[in-house]
Amino acid sequence: MRLSFFILFVFVLVIGLWACTGQKKRDDFVNLDSSKFATLLKENADIQLLDVRTEAEYAEVHIKGSKNINLFDPDFAARVVKELDPKYPVAVYCKSGRRSLNAAGILVEKGFKVYNLDKGISGWINNGMPIEY
C-alpha cells in the first residue's frame, strides 16, 4: 500500500514539473534600479519608455518621454502590440514596480525585450531622478 502511494506521489510530481516546463518564465526581462534605468534611457536613443499606470497617475507625474498605456485597460496587450515596435526594447515602469512586473511579463510574451524599473516611479523620485508634470 505504501509503495502505491509513493509511486502515485512520484508520478504526480513528475507530471507537475513537466507541465511547468512549457510556460514562459516571468524572469525573461531585466529589473533595474533607478540609476541603471536612467543610464539605460540615456544610452539607448531608440528605447521605448512605457508607463503602465492610470491616466490620472500619469497626469500627476511621469518620466519625460514616456508613453502611457494603462495595464488595467482590457485592451492593454492589443495596444502594446499596435503602439510599440518589437524591434526596439521597452523600458517599463509604474508606481511601485508591481504593475510593471505584470506588464513586463505580457510584453515578453509579445516578443519585446524588456527592462523594468524596480520600485517604480516612487523609487525613481526618491533617488532624485528627473520627472515631468
C-alpha positions in Angstrom: 0.0 0.0 0.0 2.8 2.4 0.9 4.6 1.6 -2.3 1.4 2.5 -4.3 1.2 5.9 -2.6 4.9 6.6 -3.2 4.5 5.7 -6.9 1.5 7.9 -7.2 3.3 10.8 -5.5 6.3 10.5 -7.8 4.0 10.3 -10.8 2.1 13.5 -9.8 5.4 15.3 -9.0 6.9 14.4 -12.4 3.7 15.4 -14.3 3.6 18.7 -12.4 7.2 19.5 -13.2 6.8 18.5 -16.8 3.7 20.8 -17.1 5.6 23.8 -15.9 8.5 23.5 -18.4 6.4 24.8 -21.3 5.4 28.0 -19.7 7.2 31.3 -20.3 9.4 32.4 -17.4 8.5 35.7 -15.8 12.2 36.5 -15.5 12.8 36.9 -19.2 13.2 40.7 -18.5 15.7 42.7 -16.6 14.9 44.6 -13.4 17.0 47.7 -12.9 17.3 50.2 -10.1 16.8 53.9 -10.8 20.4 54.6 -11.5 20.8 51.8 -14.0 17.4 52.6 -15.5 18.4 56.2 -16.1 21.7 55.1 -17.7 19.7 52.7 -20.0 17.4 55.6 -21.1 20.4 57.9 -21.7 22.4 55.4 -23.7 19.6 53.9 -25.9 18.0 56.5 -28.1 15.6 54.0 -29.6 14.3 52.6 -26.3 10.5 52.8 -25.8 9.6 54.2 -22.4 6.3 52.8 -21.2 4.3 54.0 -18.1 1.6 51.4 -17.3 -0.2 53.5 -14.6 -3.6 55.1 -15.0 -4.1 58.3 -17.0 -4.7 60.2 -13.8 -1.5 58.9 -12.2 0.4 59.7 -15.4 -1.0 63.3 -15.5 0.3 63.9 -11.9 3.9 63.0 -12.6 5.8 60.8 -15.1 9.2 60.3 -16.7 9.8 62.6 -19.6 9.3 60.9 -23.0 7.2 58.1 -21.6 4.1 56.7 -23.3 1.1 55.9 -21.1 -0.8 52.6 -21.6 -2.8 51.6 -18.6 -2.1 48.0 -17.6 -5.7 47.7 -16.4 -7.2 48.6 -19.7 -8.9 45.5 -21.1 -7.1 46.0 -24.4 -3.6 46.5 -22.9 -2.0 43.6 -24.8 -3.5 44.7 -28.1 -2.5 48.3 -27.6 1.2 47.5 -26.9 1.4 45.3 -30.0 -0.2 48.1 -32.0 1.6 51.1 -30.5 5.1 49.7 -29.7 7.7 48.3 -32.1 9.0 44.9 -31.1 12.3 45.7 -32.9 13.2 48.1 -30.1 13.5 47.4 -26.3 10.9 48.6 -23.9 11.7 50.2 -20.5 8.6 49.9 -18.4 7.5 51.4 -15.1 4.6 52.0 -12.8 4.2 53.5 -9.3 5.9 50.9 -7.1 7.1 48.2 -9.6 4.3 45.7 -9.1 2.1 46.5 -12.2 5.2 46.9 -14.3 6.3 43.4 -13.4 3.0 42.1 -14.8 3.3 44.3 -17.8 6.8 43.1 -18.4 5.6 39.5 -18.5 3.0 40.4 -21.1 5.5 42.4 -23.2 7.9 39.4 -23.1 5.2 37.1 -24.3 4.5 39.5 -27.2 8.2 39.4 -28.2 9.6 42.5 -26.7 13.0 42.9 -24.9 12.0 44.4 -21.6 13.7 46.4 -18.8 11.6 47.0 -15.6 12.2 49.9 -13.2 12.5 48.3 -9.8 10.5 50.2 -7.2 8.7 52.2 -9.9 8.5 55.9 -10.2 8.3 56.2 -6.4 11.8 54.9 -6.2 12.8 57.0 -9.1 11.6 60.2 -7.4 13.2 59.1 -4.0 16.5 58.8 -5.8 16.2 62.4 -7.2 15.8 61.4 -10.8 14.2 63.9 -13.2 10.4 63.9 -13.6 7.8 65.8 -15.6 4.4 67.1 -14.6 
